[in-house]
Structure formats: structure tokens, C-alpha cells
Amino acid sequence: MVRVVLALLMPLYAGVAADVTFTFDNASRTWNLSNGLIQASFELNQQDKFRLRELVLAGRGDSWRSPNDVSSSPIRIQVGEITLNGDTSFRLLEQREATIPRGGRRLTLQLADSSDLGVIEVDLELYSGQPVLRYRVRFRPAQTSVIRRAGMLPWNLEGGSGPISTLHLNQWLRPDTTDSFLLNRRTLSSPGQQTLVRSGAYQRHMGYLALRDSTDKGLFAGWEFDGRADIIVQRVNDEGRLSFSGLITGLNRRVEAGQWFHVPGAFLGLFRGDWDDAGWTVQQFGEKILAQPAPAKFPWVVWNSWRYQQNIDEVTLRHNAEIAASLGVELFVVDLGWAEAIGEWRADPQKFPSGMRALADYVHSLGMKFGLHIAFAEAAPESRVLQENPEWATSDRYWYFGAESLCLSHRPVREWIASELIRVIDEYDVDWILQDGENMVKRCTRRGHTHSPADWNYSNAVDGLNWVVQHVQKQRPQVHWENCEDGGNMLTFNMLQNYVTSITSDDSGPLVTRQAVHAMTYVFPLRYTDRYMPNDALTNYITRSFMFGGPWIVMTRLPEMEPQYLQILRDEIALYKTFREILPESRVFHLTNRPTEEFIDVIQSYHPPTGWAMLFAYRWEANEARRTVQVRGLDATRTYDVRFQEGRRILRMSGAQLQAGLTIEVPRYTAEIVWIRPAE
Ligand SMILES: [Zn+2]
């Protein structure tokens, strides 16, 4: 039976070497997509419903199926009062496929609904080496319509057994930081129980949800949207059926006849194991498929001026630049306070009598790149832009350092901002933009803007922020951008595509920084955890609390540092540079719980190409003087050299012994680094 079906399969394309294959069986109107790691099958069934049949983790055979009695489909769009979803009858107009960048293939299905509201297109994508199905849906109405709802995760799936555990994570929260970067673990054991993820700029959670059943069969979801969205997974019955929804908040979008409305993309990935296994799978997908490519020798060592607050000037900055360059800093960033005012993006002539370009040239002459902070969606009440265009302000005020806000999706505003950014880049020879502000997807219900007052969320995310960033990046592709909104408060899979790194916590000390890195590394590639170190009386506990992750950003007032602390900083930067380039390709293992000051916390990296592992262990006031951890990722049969950076010991141990337990001594108020490398 199986053989007969296979014989009827028609390849949709031929000749490309990728291991991604799509086939279509015309008789059953079934599509099979595979890359050897994941198989996804869809059908246009006998009732003309377009639905997912099954997602399978190949090799393991783990299957997540559509229920028989409920349709599961990537489509959920409400047009006026009519909903198009898995219960809609469609006819297939066209199918086409394409090779896409980063080892991917895309199948596009064009469907028309039976009442001819318009045309739906569904993109289904697989990438070589990634057990992930990425998809997006768009709709082109036949007549001008209002889209009232759109879902990014409208799935119904069954296949889990026993209690279903879920994981989602808090992002940076303001103003109270005690809940920032918490791990939220839930168990869905009876019908009706659910997990709610509220993601997007200025929301509570990162744009990620993972779940696994009692056998560690797992599935994760990510969505590519910076605006607000509510993602729910609910347990439907005792058999473990799950229903998902992922609605964009407050959607109310008028779409002209013949124009496309794009539902933001999303993806489902399969894994087996624990949350670190889920994390490694989603991090690789993020790094290899979604993320903006990193510049060379990344992550960099960075200096940032914020320790001076806004009291900066060219003499102070030149002095810092000289010392920074001598320490090995690679990127020199001038933070808030350089401009005449927020929204008035010209260098303050009092602070910079020689001009900003002269400072940039000096920084470049010292061999560093030059970065500028710019909060382009904010403008002080007295700024020229608001004086001349008071109607450009958003209806809701955020008061970023006393500034009002500009509505990025109002077309004259975004065009002005884009031209200002390009002017600043060109005039000041900027290599790096530190994007900052208060909520990058602002609420704006003002009438008279080019967006509908009822559609501020989608508009400000897609037509506003995305448009500005992508428009400027297209014009000035050599400039790299860092995501920031005081802290990591827009931690999404759309963010990954627009920036090369992201702030995690703000300037918030060693412990909160480690908590931030702990949480971020369950979801995002390691280079998306940059860290701001404000301290000047340095110890290795402090420096190493900021060392693990993406760019390491030093904020110290360098000319005021004691010589012995400068020496520590110089040595620690040199140490960081010996391993920073393998970090982005490394797995992360969370060997202990979310850090507190009560115990020794340990985080591990493992670099598959070289077989190197590194352990970072931190002790503040903990009573325990040593901690035994089970090292992960190693080959049990291999022999390793284990070197303690501070302990000055070298051990030779087998992978099996290291898995059973390695004891690390950590004196109070210090941090230890353990290097584990395959023995010669
Ligand atoms: Zn507006």
C-alpha cells in the first residue's frame, strides 16, 4: 500500500542537491515535506479543507497529528465577520516552489475560499539540518476589507502523553525588575488548563513557547512579530490534545482590494529531551536561519559612555577612547547625551566643539569602530521636529528622559526618521547604532495619522519599526544595529532578523545580568545576550559575570580607574578574546538553577566542532565552598584535559567521569572558569 502511494508521488522540482524534498500526490492532494529531520504533511482533503496531517521528528518517529474531528491549519484570518481557517473550503489555484537562502526550500500554495473573499497564500519552508517548519500566511481580498483577527499559531495537535510541561520566559520588565527573566514552568495535566504567553515590545514574555510530554517528546514555537500577541496553548482532553492560538492584539486593518495582508511568520520545531535540548534546537535555527549575519570576530568588546550619564564631552570621550583602545576594546559607543536634544540628532556644539565626526575619526584612528546611541522614536517637547510637527506625536506618552514619542507608522514621521538616521550615519561615519527608547511599538490611537487609530499594534510593528530599520539597513548595509529599549524588552524572533545583538538586562549588576543570560540562553543564540558592566573596582567575580555571551560592554570611567583594576580589565579582555568566537556556535547547558546569591551557579558551553567545553562558576555569599556538577555534551568514551583557570590544576578525566560529576572549588566573591578539552 505504502509503495503504491510512493510510486505515484511527483517531485515538484528536480536536480537541487539539498536534502529538502517536497512531493505532491495529486490523487490524495497531499504534500509531504521532508529534510531528513522533520517531515510535515498537509492535505486538501475531500471536503476541500486545507489542513496539517502530521509533523514527525524523523529518526525518533515522534508524531504530532491533527485530530480527526478538528481541523488543524496554519490559516486563521477574520475578514469582516467571516473567518477563514481550517474549516473553510478552499480550491487550489496554484502551487510553486523555490530555493531560498540559507539552505531552504519554500512551497507556496495559493488557495481561494469558496465564497471568493479573496486569495490566500501559504508559505511552508524547511531548511537543511533544521527540525523546524517555518510558515507564513497572506491574504489578498477581492474587495476592500477589514482584517479583524489573524492568528500565527492556529494549530490543534495530538500526540503528547501524560502531563504536558510548558516553558516560557519573562523578558526585561520595567520598572520593577525582580520578575525580569523568570522561567515560567507549567504543567497541563487536565482539560482546560492552559499557558498564556504575552509577547512583544513592552510586554511580559519573550516570543517563545516550548512544551514536552512525560516521555520528553517536545515541540516549540516561535513567532516573528515585535508587536503584542497573546499565545495560548490549552490542553483540550485527557488524551493530551492541545489547541493553540496566537492572535495579534488589537488587529483592525483595512486592506484595499488587490493588496496583500501579511500575517507575521512563525515556526514549529520538534525536539526530544529537556529544555536545554529545546534551546539548542531553537538557537541553531535562530542563528543559522533567522539571525542577521554577525560581523567578523564577533562578539566584540565594547566601551559605552553611560557611566557618565549625559555629562559627556569630546575631551572626556577622547581620553576614554585612548585607554579603551589600549585595553583591546573594539567598538566605542557614545550613549545618550551627545545630541542637542532627544529628537534633535545633531551633536551638541557645547559638548563637541570639534564636531562628532572629529571624534569618530579619532576613534577610527585608534583602530576601533564607532557607535552612536539613538532613540529615534522619541523627541523632546522643545525639539524642532515636534515644534514644527506637533501632530507627529503618539497619542500615548512614554516620557523617555522627559521626551514625547513619535508615531513610527505615520508615514511622514518614518520618512523623516529614516532620512535623519542616514544623515547621522553619513555625517558622523557611524558603524554601529545602539537603538534605544521607551517601547519600540508604541500605542497610538491618534486620528489623522496614516494608520488606523484601531490598528496601532500591527502598524507600529510592521509599517513603523520594521520599515524604518529595514529601509535604513538597505541604504547603509555596513552599519550594525543593537536592539535595546532600556533592557531586553522586545525579545522576539523578528528582532533577531533586524539586529546583530540585543541588550539583556540594563545596567543592573552582576547577579541580575547572570539571571538575564540564564533565561535568554534557553531561547536565543548566545550572541543575542550583550551585557553592560558598570563596575570599576573589578574582581574576577564581576568581570566574569559579564563575560559569558555576546558583546561584552564595559561602561567604566576608564581615566578614573585604579591601575590594578585596569590591569585586571586588560587581562580579562584578553582572556575573553581567546574563546569569544566559538561561543556563538556553542551549546549552552544550565547546570544549576536561576542564579541567586545563595549558591554557586554554573553555566556551561560546549562547542561541537572542537569538542571544547567551558564552565563558568560564580560564588557570592554562598556557604558552600564547592559545587559538583554533571558536565554535559561530552563524548563518554573520550579523555579530556580539565584545567581550572584560578585553581591552577589540570586533571585528566574521561567523558563518563565528567558526566558523573566534576567538583569545582570557588572561593567567596570569585568566579572560576573550567576549560575542558579533548586530550591529545
Ligand atoms: Zn499614530
Boltz pocket constraint, residues with backbone or C-beta under 6 A from the ligand:
constraints:
  - pocket:
      binder: B
      contacts: [[A, 393], [A, 394], [A, 395], [A, 407], [A, 409], [A, 410], [A, 444], [A, 445], [A, 446], [A, 449], [A, 451]]
      max_distance: 6.0
